[in-house]
Amino acid sequence: DDSPVPSDIEIPAPPHRPARHRLSATEFRDQLEEAPRRPELLRASTGDTHGKQSIDDSAAVEVLGDATLGTIVHRLCELQPPKSEWSTVIRRHVDKPDTIDAEIIDTITAHAEAGIAGLQTLESNHRVQSRHSELSVTLDLEMLEVRGDIDHLSVTDEGYLIVDYKTSDLTVQSLDHLTEHYLPQLVAYAGS
């Protein structure tokens, strides 16, 4: 087609949108923790100064590191394979399976059992309609996008139960401190 291209076409400028930042839910939590004044919404008190249940995982952390220990515990809580398979699942998630001894397996098992028992206790007071593990979510705010993965989400008649498994040492930090530290992350998940 040899028709001339019209020259009177005006292309409107796109609407101005302020630049948006992207943060993971963990980065969002850390940014709020560093803020000089945190909103009252992001403060919580459990009334407990130190956790009643603490698992000595120092040997496991020394061999595996915090991140690998947490990943394995998350995997067991998420998949909930038969207990007879836990040792195999644990060894499958490490670079050097030969470094995993019975004490480390017992430590990981104790963390996973505590996570699963905590979830069961939480759900026991609700009629659960559906359950979701490792659910990717996004919280869209005007100038910020917060992305994260909810470890476990239970949908109930009354609302949602959000579970974020942690393997923190409760002998070092109080439950109140850890609750306040992780609350912004859970608020971001809830807002999603």
TIRO-2110 file (N, C-alpha, C; in Angstrom, 1 decimal):
// TIRO-2110
0.8, -1.2, 0.0, N, 1, A
0.0, 0.0, 0.0, CA, 1, A
0.9, 1.2, 0.0, C, 1, A
0.7, 2.1, -1.0, N, 2, A
1.5, 3.3, -1.1, CA, 2, A
0.8, 4.5, -0.6, C, 2, A
-0.2, 4.4, 0.2, N, 3, A
-0.9, 5.5, 0.8, CA, 3, A
0.0, 6.3, 1.7, C, 3, A
-0.1, 7.6, 1.7, N, 4, A
0.8, 8.4, 2.6, CA, 4, A
0.4, 8.1, 4.1, C, 4, A
1.3, 8.2, 5.0, N, 5, A
1.1, 8.0, 6.4, CA, 5, A
0.6, 9.3, 7.0, C, 5, A
-0.6, 9.3, 7.6, N, 6, A
-1.1, 10.5, 8.2, CA, 6, A
-0.1, 11.1, 9.2, C, 6, A
0.1, 12.4, 9.1, N, 7, A
1.0, 13.1, 10.0, CA, 7, A
0.3, 13.8, 11.1, C, 7, A
-1.0, 13.8, 11.1, N, 8, A
-1.7, 14.5, 12.2, CA, 8, A
-2.1, 13.7, 13.4, C, 8, A
-1.5, 12.5, 13.5, N, 9, A
-1.8, 11.6, 14.6, CA, 9, A
-1.0, 12.0, 15.8, C, 9, A
-1.7, 12.2, 16.9, N, 10, A
-1.1, 12.5, 18.1, CA, 10, A
-1.1, 11.3, 19.1, C, 10, A
0.0, 11.0, 19.6, N, 11, A
0.1, 9.9, 20.5, CA, 11, A
0.2, 10.5, 21.9, C, 11, A
-0.8, 10.3, 22.8, N, 12, A
-0.7, 10.9, 24.1, CA, 12, A
0.4, 10.3, 24.9, C, 12, A
1.0, 11.2, 25.8, N, 13, A
2.0, 10.7, 26.7, CA, 13, A
1.4, 9.8, 27.7, C, 13, A
2.1, 8.7, 28.1, N, 14, A
1.5, 7.8, 29.1, CA, 14, A
1.3, 8.6, 30.4, C, 14, A
0.3, 8.2, 31.2, N, 15, A
0.1, 8.9, 32.5, CA, 15, A
1.4, 8.7, 33.3, C, 15, A
1.6, 9.7, 34.1, N, 16, A
2.8, 9.7, 35.0, CA, 16, A
2.5, 8.8, 36.2, C, 16, A
3.3, 7.8, 36.4, N, 17, A
3.3, 7.0, 37.6, CA, 17, A
4.6, 7.1, 38.3, C, 17, A
4.5, 7.3, 39.6, N, 18, A
5.7, 7.4, 40.3, CA, 18, A
6.5, 6.1, 40.3, C, 18, A
7.8, 6.1, 40.4, N, 19, A
8.6, 4.9, 40.3, CA, 19, A
8.2, 4.0, 41.5, C, 19, A
8.1, 2.7, 41.2, N, 20, A
7.7, 1.7, 42.2, CA, 20, A
9.0, 0.9, 42.6, C, 20, A
9.0, 0.6, 43.8, N, 21, A
10.1, -0.2, 44.3, CA, 21, A
9.6, -1.6, 44.6, C, 21, A
10.4, -2.6, 44.4, N, 22, A
10.1, -4.0, 44.7, CA, 22, A
10.9, -4.5, 45.9, C, 22, A
10.2, -5.1, 46.8, N, 23, A
10.9, -5.7, 47.9, CA, 23, A
10.3, -7.1, 48.2, C, 23, A
11.2, -8.0, 48.7, N, 24, A
10.6, -9.3, 49.2, CA, 24, A
10.0, -9.0, 50.5, C, 24, A
9.1, -9.9, 51.0, N, 25, A
8.5, -9.7, 52.3, CA, 25, A
9.6, -9.6, 53.4, C, 25, A
10.7, -10.3, 53.2, N, 26, A
11.7, -10.3, 54.2, CA, 26, A
12.4, -8.9, 54.2, C, 26, A
12.7, -8.4, 53.0, N, 27, A
13.3, -7.0, 52.9, CA, 27, A
12.4, -6.0, 53.5, C, 27, A
11.0, -6.1, 53.2, N, 28, A
10.0, -5.2, 53.8, CA, 28, A
10.1, -5.3, 55.3, C, 28, A
10.1, -6.5, 55.9, N, 29, A
10.2, -6.6, 57.3, CA, 29, A
11.5, -5.9, 57.8, C, 29, A
12.6, -6.2, 57.2, N, 30, A
13.9, -5.6, 57.6, CA, 30, A
13.9, -4.1, 57.5, C, 30, A
13.3, -3.5, 56.5, N, 31, A
13.2, -2.1, 56.3, CA, 31, A
12.4, -1.4, 57.5, C, 31, A
11.3, -2.1, 57.8, N, 32, A
10.4, -1.6, 58.9, CA, 32, A
11.1, -1.7, 60.2, C, 32, A
11.9, -2.7, 60.4, N, 33, A
12.6, -2.9, 61.7, CA, 33, A
13.6, -1.8, 61.9, C, 33, A
14.2, -1.3, 60.8, N, 34, A
15.2, -0.3, 60.9, CA, 34, A
14.6, 1.1, 61.0, C, 34, A
13.3, 1.2, 60.8, N, 35, A
12.6, 2.5, 60.9, CA, 35, A
12.7, 3.0, 62.4, C, 35, A
12.9, 4.4, 62.5, N, 36, A
13.1, 4.9, 63.9, CA, 36, A
11.8, 4.7, 64.7, C, 36, A
10.6, 4.8, 64.1, N, 37, A
9.4, 4.6, 64.8, CA, 37, A
8.5, 3.6, 63.9, C, 37, A
8.2, 2.5, 64.5, N, 38, A
7.3, 1.6, 63.8, CA, 38, A
5.9, 1.9, 64.2, C, 38, A
5.0, 1.8, 63.2, N, 39, A
3.6, 2.0, 63.5, CA, 39, A
3.1, 1.0, 64.6, C, 39, A
2.2, 1.4, 65.5, N, 40, A
1.7, 0.6, 66.6, CA, 40, A
1.1, -0.7, 66.0, C, 40, A
0.6, -0.7, 64.8, N, 41, A
0.0, -2.0, 64.2, CA, 41, A
1.1, -3.0, 64.1, C, 41, A
2.3, -2.6, 63.9, N, 42, A
3.4, -3.6, 63.8, CA, 42, A
4.2, -3.9, 65.1, C, 42, A
3.5, -3.7, 66.2, N, 43, A
4.0, -4.1, 67.5, CA, 43, A
3.1, -5.1, 68.0, C, 43, A
3.7, -6.1, 68.6, N, 44, A
2.8, -7.2, 69.2, CA, 44, A
3.4, -7.6, 70.5, C, 44, A
2.6, -8.1, 71.4, N, 45, A
3.1, -8.6, 72.6, CA, 45, A
2.4, -9.9, 72.9, C, 45, A
3.2, -10.9, 73.1, N, 46, A
2.6, -12.2, 73.4, CA, 46, A
2.4, -12.4, 74.9, C, 46, A
3.1, -11.6, 75.7, N, 47, A
3.0, -11.7, 77.1, CA, 47, A
4.0, -12.7, 77.6, C, 47, A
4.8, -13.3, 76.6, N, 48, A
5.8, -14.3, 77.0, CA, 48, A
7.2, -13.7, 76.8, C, 48, A
8.1, -13.8, 77.7, N, 49, A
9.4, -13.1, 77.6, CA, 49, A
10.4, -14.1, 77.0, C, 49, A
10.2, -15.4, 77.2, N, 50, A
11.1, -16.4, 76.6, CA, 50, A
10.3, -17.6, 76.3, C, 50, A
10.7, -18.2, 75.1, N, 51, A
9.9, -19.4, 74.7, CA, 51, A
10.0, -20.5, 75.6, C, 51, A
9.0, -21.2, 75.7, N, 52, A
8.9, -22.4, 76.6, CA, 52, A
9.6, -23.6, 76.0, C, 52, A
9.5, -23.6, 74.6, N, 53, A
10.1, -24.8, 73.9, CA, 53, A
11.3, -24.2, 73.1, C, 53, A
12.4, -24.8, 73.3, N, 54, A
13.6, -24.4, 72.6, CA, 54, A
14.3, -25.7, 72.2, C, 54, A
14.8, -25.7, 71.0, N, 55, A
15.5, -26.9, 70.5, CA, 55, A
17.0, -26.5, 70.3, C, 55, A
17.8, -27.3, 70.9, N, 56, A
19.3, -27.0, 70.8, CA, 56, A
19.7, -27.5, 69.4, C, 56, A
19.8, -26.5, 68.5, N, 57, A
20.2, -26.9, 67.1, CA, 57, A
21.6, -26.5, 66.7, C, 57, A
22.4, -26.2, 67.7, N, 58, A
23.7, -25.6, 67.4, CA, 58, A
24.6, -26.6, 66.6, C, 58, A
24.5, -27.9, 66.8, N, 59, A
25.3, -28.9, 66.0, CA, 59, A
24.8, -28.9, 64.6, C, 59, A
23.5, -28.8, 64.4, N, 60, A
22.9, -28.9, 63.1, CA, 60, A
23.2, -27.6, 62.3, C, 60, A
23.2, -26.4, 63.0, N, 61, A
23.5, -25.2, 62.4, CA, 61, A
25.0, -25.2, 62.0, C, 61, A
25.8, -25.7, 62.8, N, 62, A
27.3, -25.7, 62.5, CA, 62, A
27.6, -26.5, 61.3, C, 62, A
26.9, -27.7, 61.1, N, 63, A
27.1, -28.5, 60.0, CA, 63, A
26.4, -28.0, 58.7, C, 63, A
25.1, -27.6, 58.9, N, 64, A
24.3, -27.3, 57.7, CA, 64, A
24.2, -25.8, 57.4, C, 64, A
24.3, -24.9, 58.5, N, 65, A
24.0, -23.5, 58.3, CA, 65, A
22.5, -23.3, 58.6, C, 65, A
22.2, -22.0, 59.0, N, 66, A
20.8, -21.7, 59.3, CA, 66, A
19.9, -21.9, 58.1, C, 66, A
20.3, -21.4, 57.0, N, 67, A
19.4, -21.4, 55.8, CA, 67, A
19.1, -22.9, 55.4, C, 67, A
20.1, -23.8, 55.4, N, 68, A
19.8, -25.2, 55.0, CA, 68, A
18.9, -25.8, 56.0, C, 68, A
19.2, -25.6, 57.3, N, 69, A
18.4, -26.2, 58.4, CA, 69, A
16.9, -25.7, 58.2, C, 69, A
16.7, -24.4, 58.0, N, 70, A
15.4, -23.9, 57.8, CA, 70, A
14.7, -24.4, 56.5, C, 70, A
15.4, -24.6, 55.5, N, 71, A
14.9, -25.1, 54.2, CA, 71, A
14.4, -26.6, 54.4, C, 71, A
15.2, -27.4, 55.1, N, 72, A
14.8, -28.8, 55.3, CA, 72, A
13.6, -28.9, 56.2, C, 72, A
13.5, -28.1, 57.3, N, 73, A
12.4, -28.1, 58.2, CA, 73, A
11.1, -27.6, 57.4, C, 73, A
11.3, -26.6, 56.6, N, 74, A
10.1, -26.1, 55.8, CA, 74, A
9.6, -27.2, 54.9, C, 74, A
10.6, -27.9, 54.2, N, 75, A
10.2, -29.0, 53.3, CA, 75, A
9.4, -30.1, 54.0, C, 75, A
9.9, -30.5, 55.2, N, 76, A
9.2, -31.5, 56.0, CA, 76, A
7.8, -31.1, 56.4, C, 76, A
7.7, -29.8, 56.8, N, 77, A
6.4, -29.3, 57.2, CA, 77, A
5.4, -29.2, 56.0, C, 77, A
6.0, -28.8, 54.9, N, 78, A
5.2, -28.6, 53.7, CA, 78, A
4.7, -30.0, 53.1, C, 78, A
5.6, -30.9, 53.0, N, 79, A
5.3, -32.2, 52.3, CA, 79, A
4.6, -33.2, 53.3, C, 79, A
5.0, -33.1, 54.6, N, 80, A
4.6, -34.1, 55.6, CA, 80, A
4.6, -35.5, 55.1, C, 80, A
5.8, -35.9, 54.7, N, 81, A
5.9, -37.3, 54.2, CA, 81, A
5.8, -38.3, 55.4, C, 81, A
5.6, -39.5, 55.2, N, 82, A
5.6, -40.5, 56.3, CA, 82, A
6.9, -40.3, 57.1, C, 82, A
6.8, -40.4, 58.4, N, 83, A
8.0, -40.3, 59.3, CA, 83, A
9.1, -41.2, 58.9, C, 83, A
8.8, -42.4, 58.4, N, 84, A
9.8, -43.4, 58.0, CA, 84, A
10.7, -42.8, 56.9, C, 84, A
10.2, -41.8, 56.2, N, 85, A
10.9, -41.2, 55.0, CA, 85, A
11.7, -40.0, 55.4, C, 85, A
11.5, -39.4, 56.6, N, 86, A
12.1, -38.1, 56.9, CA, 86, A
13.6, -38.1, 56.8, C, 86, A
14.3, -39.2, 57.2, N, 87, A
15.7, -39.3, 57.2, CA, 87, A
16.2, -39.2, 55.7, C, 87, A
15.5, -39.8, 54.8, N, 88, A
15.8, -39.8, 53.4, CA, 88, A
15.6, -38.4, 52.8, C, 88, A
14.5, -37.7, 53.2, N, 89, A
14.2, -36.4, 52.7, CA, 89, A
15.3, -35.4, 53.2, C, 89, A
15.7, -35.6, 54.5, N, 90, A
16.7, -34.7, 55.1, CA, 90, A
18.0, -34.9, 54.3, C, 90, A
18.4, -36.1, 54.1, N, 91, A
19.7, -36.3, 53.4, CA, 91, A
19.7, -35.8, 52.0, C, 91, A
18.5, -35.9, 51.3, N, 92, A
18.4, -35.5, 50.0, CA, 92, A
18.6, -33.9, 49.8, C, 92, A
18.5, -33.2, 50.9, N, 93, A
18.5, -31.7, 50.8, CA, 93, A
19.9, -31.2, 51.2, C, 93, A
20.9, -32.0, 51.4, N, 94, A
22.2, -31.5, 51.8, CA, 94, A
23.2, -31.9, 50.7, C, 94, A
24.3, -31.1, 50.6, N, 95, A
25.4, -31.3, 49.7, CA, 95, A
26.2, -32.6, 50.1, C, 95, A
26.4, -32.8, 51.4, N, 96, A
27.2, -33.9, 51.9, CA, 96, A
26.3, -34.7, 52.8, C, 96, A
25.5, -35.7, 52.3, N, 97, A
24.7, -36.5, 53.2, CA, 97, A
25.4, -37.2, 54.3, C, 97, A
26.7, -37.5, 54.1, N, 98, A
27.5, -38.3, 55.0, CA, 98, A
27.7, -37.5, 56.3, C, 98, A
27.6, -36.2, 56.3, N, 99, A
27.8, -35.3, 57.4, CA, 99, A
26.6, -35.3, 58.4, C, 99, A
25.5, -35.9, 57.9, N, 100, A
24.3, -35.9, 58.7, CA, 100, A
24.3, -37.1, 59.7, C, 100, A
24.4, -36.8, 61.0, N, 101, A
24.3, -37.9, 61.9, CA, 101, A
22.9, -38.0, 62.6, C, 101, A
22.8, -38.9, 63.5, N, 102, A
21.5, -39.1, 64.2, CA, 102, A
21.1, -37.9, 65.0, C, 102, A
22.1, -37.2, 65.6, N, 103, A
21.7, -36.0, 66.4, CA, 103, A
21.1, -34.9, 65.5, C, 103, A
21.7, -34.7, 64.3, N, 104, A
21.2, -33.7, 63.4, CA, 104, A
19.8, -34.1, 62.9, C, 104, A
19.6, -35.4, 62.6, N, 105, A
18.3, -35.8, 62.1, CA, 105, A
17.3, -35.6, 63.3, C, 105, A
17.7, -35.9, 64.5, N, 106, A
16.7, -35.7, 65.6, CA, 106, A
16.4, -34.2, 65.8, C, 106, A
17.4, -33.3, 65.6, N, 107, A
17.1, -31.9, 65.7, CA, 107, A
16.2, -31.4, 64.7, C, 107, A
16.4, -31.8, 63.4, N, 108, A
15.6, -31.4, 62.3, CA, 108, A
14.2, -32.0, 62.5, C, 108, A
14.1, -33.2, 63.0, N, 109, A
12.8, -33.9, 63.2, CA, 109, A
12.0, -33.1, 64.3, C, 109, A
12.7, -32.7, 65.4, N, 110, A
12.1, -31.9, 66.5, CA, 110, A
11.5, -30.6, 66.0, C, 110, A
12.3, -29.9, 65.1, N, 111, A
11.8, -28.6, 64.6, CA, 111, A
10.6, -28.9, 63.7, C, 111, A
10.6, -29.9, 62.8, N, 112, A
9.5, -30.1, 61.9, CA, 112, A
8.3, -30.6, 62.7, C, 112, A
8.5, -31.5, 63.7, N, 113, A
7.3, -31.9, 64.5, CA, 113, A
6.7, -30.7, 65.2, C, 113, A
7.5, -29.8, 65.7, N, 114, A
7.0, -28.6, 66.4, CA, 114, A
6.2, -27.7, 65.5, C, 114, A
6.7, -27.6, 64.2, N, 115, A
6.0, -26.8, 63.2, CA, 115, A
4.7, -27.4, 62.9, C, 115, A
4.6, -28.7, 62.6, N, 116, A
3.4, -29.4, 62.3, CA, 116, A
2.4, -29.4, 63.4, C, 116, A
2.9, -29.6, 64.6, N, 117, A
2.0, -29.6, 65.8, CA, 117, A
1.4, -28.2, 66.0, C, 117, A
2.3, -27.2, 65.8, N, 118, A
1.8, -25.8, 65.9, CA, 118, A
0.7, -25.5, 64.9, C, 118, A
0.9, -26.0, 63.7, N, 119, A
-0.2, -25.8, 62.7, CA, 119, A
-1.4, -26.5, 63.0, C, 119, A
-1.3, -27.8, 63.5, N, 120, A
-2.5, -28.6, 63.9, CA, 120, A
-3.2, -27.9, 65.0, C, 120, A
-2.5, -27.4, 66.0, N, 121, A
-3.1, -26.7, 67.1, CA, 121, A
-3.9, -25.5, 66.6, C, 121, A
-3.2, -24.7, 65.8, N, 122, A
-3.9, -23.5, 65.2, CA, 122, A
-5.1, -23.8, 64.5, C, 122, A
-5.1, -24.9, 63.6, N, 123, A
-6.2, -25.2, 62.8, CA, 123, A
-7.3, -25.9, 63.6, C, 123, A
-7.0, -26.5, 64.8, N, 124, A
-8.0, -27.2, 65.6, CA, 124, A
-9.1, -26.4, 66.0, C, 124, A
-9.0, -25.1, 66.1, N, 125, A
-10.0, -24.2, 66.6, CA, 125, A
-10.8, -23.6, 65.4, C, 125, A
-10.6, -24.1, 64.2, N, 126, A
-11.3, -23.5, 63.0, CA, 126, A
-11.7, -24.6, 62.1, C, 126, A
-12.7, -24.3, 61.3, N, 127, A
-13.2, -25.3, 60.2, CA, 127, A
-12.4, -24.9, 59.0, C, 127, A
-11.4, -25.7, 58.6, N, 128, A
-10.6, -25.3, 57.4, CA, 128, A
-11.2, -25.8, 56.2, C, 128, A
-11.3, -24.9, 55.2, N, 129, A
-11.9, -25.2, 53.9, CA, 129, A
-10.9, -25.6, 52.9, C, 129, A
-9.7, -25.0, 53.0, N, 130, A
-8.6, -25.4, 52.1, CA, 130, A
-7.3, -25.0, 52.7, C, 130, A
-6.2, -25.7, 52.2, N, 131, A
-4.9, -25.5, 52.6, CA, 131, A
-4.0, -25.3, 51.4, C, 131, A
-3.0, -24.3, 51.6, N, 132, A
-2.1, -24.0, 50.5, CA, 132, A
-0.7, -23.9, 51.1, C, 132, A
0.3, -24.5, 50.4, N, 133, A
1.7, -24.4, 50.9, CA, 133, A
2.5, -23.7, 49.9, C, 133, A
3.5, -22.9, 50.3, N, 134, A
4.4, -22.1, 49.5, CA, 134, A
3.6, -21.3, 48.4, C, 134, A
2.7, -20.5, 48.9, N, 135, A
1.8, -19.7, 48.1, CA, 135, A
2.5, -18.4, 47.8, C, 135, A
2.8, -18.1, 46.6, N, 136, A
3.4, -16.8, 46.2, CA, 136, A
2.4, -15.7, 46.2, C, 136, A
2.7, -14.6, 46.8, N, 137, A
1.7, -13.5, 46.9, CA, 137, A
2.4, -12.2, 46.7, C, 137, A
1.6, -11.2, 46.3, N, 138, A
2.1, -9.8, 46.0, CA, 138, A
1.2, -8.8, 46.7, C, 138, A
1.8, -7.9, 47.4, N, 139, A
1.1, -6.8, 48.1, CA, 139, A
1.4, -5.5, 47.2, C, 139, A
0.4, -5.0, 46.5, N, 140, A
0.6, -3.8, 45.7, CA, 140, A
0.2, -2.5, 46.5, C, 140, A
1.2, -1.7, 46.7, N, 141, A
1.0, -0.4, 47.3, CA, 141, A
1.3, 0.6, 46.3, C, 141, A
0.9, 1.9, 46.5, N, 142, A
1.1, 2.9, 45.5, CA, 142, A
2.5, 3.0, 44.9, C, 142, A
3.5, 3.0, 45.8, N, 143, A
4.9, 3.2, 45.4, CA, 143, A
5.7, 1.9, 45.7, C, 143, A
5.1, 0.8, 46.1, N, 144, A
5.9, -0.3, 46.5, CA, 144, A
5.1, -1.6, 46.2, C, 144, A
5.9, -2.6, 45.8, N, 145, A
5.4, -3.9, 45.6, CA, 145, A
6.2, -4.9, 46.5, C, 145, A
5.4, -5.6, 47.3, N, 146, A
6.1, -6.5, 48.2, CA, 146, A
5.7, -7.9, 47.8, C, 146, A
6.7, -8.8, 47.5, N, 147, A
6.5, -10.1, 47.1, CA, 147, A
7.0, -11.1, 48.1, C, 147, A
6.3, -12.2, 48.3, N, 148, A
6.7, -13.2, 49.2, CA, 148, A
6.1, -14.5, 49.0, C, 148, A
6.5, -15.5, 49.8, N, 149, A
5.9, -16.8, 49.7, CA, 149, A
5.4, -17.2, 51.1, C, 149, A
4.1, -17.4, 51.2, N, 150, A
3.5, -17.8, 52.5, CA, 150, A
3.8, -19.3, 52.6, C, 150, A
4.4, -19.7, 53.8, N, 151, A
4.8, -21.1, 54.0, CA, 151, A
3.5, -22.0, 54.0, C, 151, A
2.5, -21.5, 54.7, N, 152, A
1.2, -22.3, 54.8, CA, 152, A
0.1, -21.3, 55.0, C, 152, A
-1.0, -21.5, 54.2, N, 153, A
-2.2, -20.7, 54.3, CA, 153, A
-3.4, -21.6, 54.4, C, 153, A
-4.1, -21.4, 55.5, N, 154, A
-5.3, -22.2, 55.7, CA, 154, A
-6.5, -21.2, 55.6, C, 154, A
-7.4, -21.6, 54.7, N, 155, A
-8.6, -20.8, 54.5, CA, 155, A
-9.7, -21.4, 55.4, C, 155, A
-10.3, -20.5, 56.3, N, 156, A
-11.3, -21.0, 57.2, CA, 156, A
-12.6, -20.3, 56.9, C, 156, A
-13.7, -20.6, 57.7, N, 157, A
-14.9, -19.9, 57.6, CA, 157, A
-14.8, -18.5, 58.0, C, 157, A
-13.9, -18.2, 58.9, N, 158, A
-13.8, -16.9, 59.5, CA, 158, A
-12.7, -16.0, 58.8, C, 158, A
-11.8, -16.6, 58.0, N, 159, A
-10.8, -15.9, 57.4, CA, 159, A
-9.6, -16.7, 57.0, C, 159, A
-8.4, -16.2, 57.2, N, 160, A
-7.2, -16.9, 56.9, CA, 160, A
-6.3, -17.1, 58.0, C, 160, A
-5.6, -18.3, 58.0, N, 161, A
-4.5, -18.5, 59.0, CA, 161, A
-3.2, -18.5, 58.2, C, 161, A
-2.3, -17.6, 58.6, N, 162, A
-1.0, -17.6, 57.9, CA, 162, A
0.1, -18.1, 58.8, C, 162, A
0.8, -19.1, 58.3, N, 163, A
1.9, -19.7, 59.1, CA, 163, A
3.2, -19.5, 58.3, C, 163, A
4.2, -19.0, 59.1, N, 164, A
5.5, -18.8, 58.6, CA, 164, A
6.4, -19.6, 59.5, C, 164, A
6.9, -20.7, 59.1, N, 165, A
7.7, -21.6, 59.9, CA, 165, A
9.1, -20.9, 60.2, C, 165, A
9.5, -21.0, 61.5, N, 166, A
10.8, -20.4, 61.9, CA, 166, A
11.5, -21.4, 62.8, C, 166, A
12.8, -21.4, 62.7, N, 167, A
13.7, -22.2, 63.5, CA, 167, A
14.5, -21.4, 64.4, C, 167, A
14.1, -20.2, 64.8, N, 168, A
14.8, -19.3, 65.7, CA, 168, A
15.1, -19.9, 67.0, C, 168, A
16.3, -19.6, 67.6, N, 169, A
16.6, -20.1, 68.9, CA, 169, A
16.0, -19.2, 70.0, C, 169, A
15.0, -19.8, 70.7, N, 170, A
14.3, -19.0, 71.7, CA, 170, A
15.0, -18.8, 73.0, C, 170, A
16.2, -19.4, 73.1, N, 171, A
17.0, -19.1, 74.3, CA, 171, A
17.8, -17.9, 74.2, C, 171, A
18.0, -17.4, 72.9, N, 172, A
18.8, -16.2, 72.7, CA, 172, A
17.9, -15.0, 72.6, C, 172, A
16.7, -15.1, 72.0, N, 173, A
15.8, -13.9, 71.9, CA, 173, A
14.5, -14.3, 72.4, C, 173, A
13.8, -13.3, 73.0, N, 174, A
12.5, -13.6, 73.5, CA, 174, A
11.4, -13.8, 72.4, C, 174, A
10.4, -14.5, 72.8, N, 175, A
9.3, -14.7, 71.8, CA, 175, A
8.7, -13.3, 71.5, C, 175, A
8.6, -12.4, 72.4, N, 176, A
8.1, -11.0, 72.1, CA, 176, A
8.9, -10.4, 71.1, C, 176, A
10.3, -10.4, 71.2, N, 177, A
11.2, -9.8, 70.2, CA, 177, A
11.0, -10.4, 68.9, C, 177, A
10.9, -11.8, 68.8, N, 178, A
10.8, -12.5, 67.5, CA, 178, A
9.4, -12.2, 66.9, C, 178, A
8.4, -12.1, 67.7, N, 179, A
7.0, -11.8, 67.2, CA, 179, A
7.0, -10.4, 66.6, C, 179, A
7.6, -9.4, 67.3, N, 180, A
7.7, -8.1, 66.7, CA, 180, A
8.5, -8.0, 65.5, C, 180, A
9.6, -8.8, 65.4, N, 181, A
10.6, -8.8, 64.3, CA, 181, A
9.9, -9.3, 63.1, C, 181, A
9.1, -10.4, 63.2, N, 182, A
8.5, -11.0, 62.0, CA, 182, A
7.1, -10.5, 61.7, C, 182, A
6.5, -9.7, 62.5, N, 183, A
5.1, -9.3, 62.3, CA, 183, A
5.0, -8.5, 61.0, C, 183, A
5.9, -7.6, 60.6, N, 184, A
5.7, -6.9, 59.3, CA, 184, A
5.6, -7.8, 58.1, C, 184, A
6.4, -8.9, 58.2, N, 185, A
6.4, -9.9, 57.1, CA, 185, A
5.0, -10.5, 57.0, C, 185, A
4.4, -10.9, 58.1, N, 186, A
3.1, -11.5, 58.2, CA, 186, A
2.0, -10.5, 57.8, C, 186, A
2.2, -9.2, 58.2, N, 187, A
1.2, -8.1, 57.8, CA, 187, A
1.3, -8.0, 56.2, C, 187, A
2.4, -8.0, 55.6, N, 188, A
2.5, -8.0, 54.2, CA, 188, A
1.8, -9.1, 53.5, C, 188, A
2.0, -10.3, 54.1, N, 189, A
1.3, -11.5, 53.6, CA, 189, A
-0.2, -11.3, 53.7, C, 189, A
-0.7, -10.8, 54.9, N, 190, A
-2.1, -10.6, 55.1, CA, 190, A
-2.7, -9.6, 54.1, C, 190, A
-1.9, -8.6, 53.8, N, 191, A
-2.4, -7.5, 52.9, CA, 191, A
-2.5, -8.0, 51.5, C, 191, A
-1.8, -9.1, 51.2, N, 192, A
-1.8, -9.6, 49.8, CA, 192, A
-3.2, -10.1, 49.5, C, 192, A
END
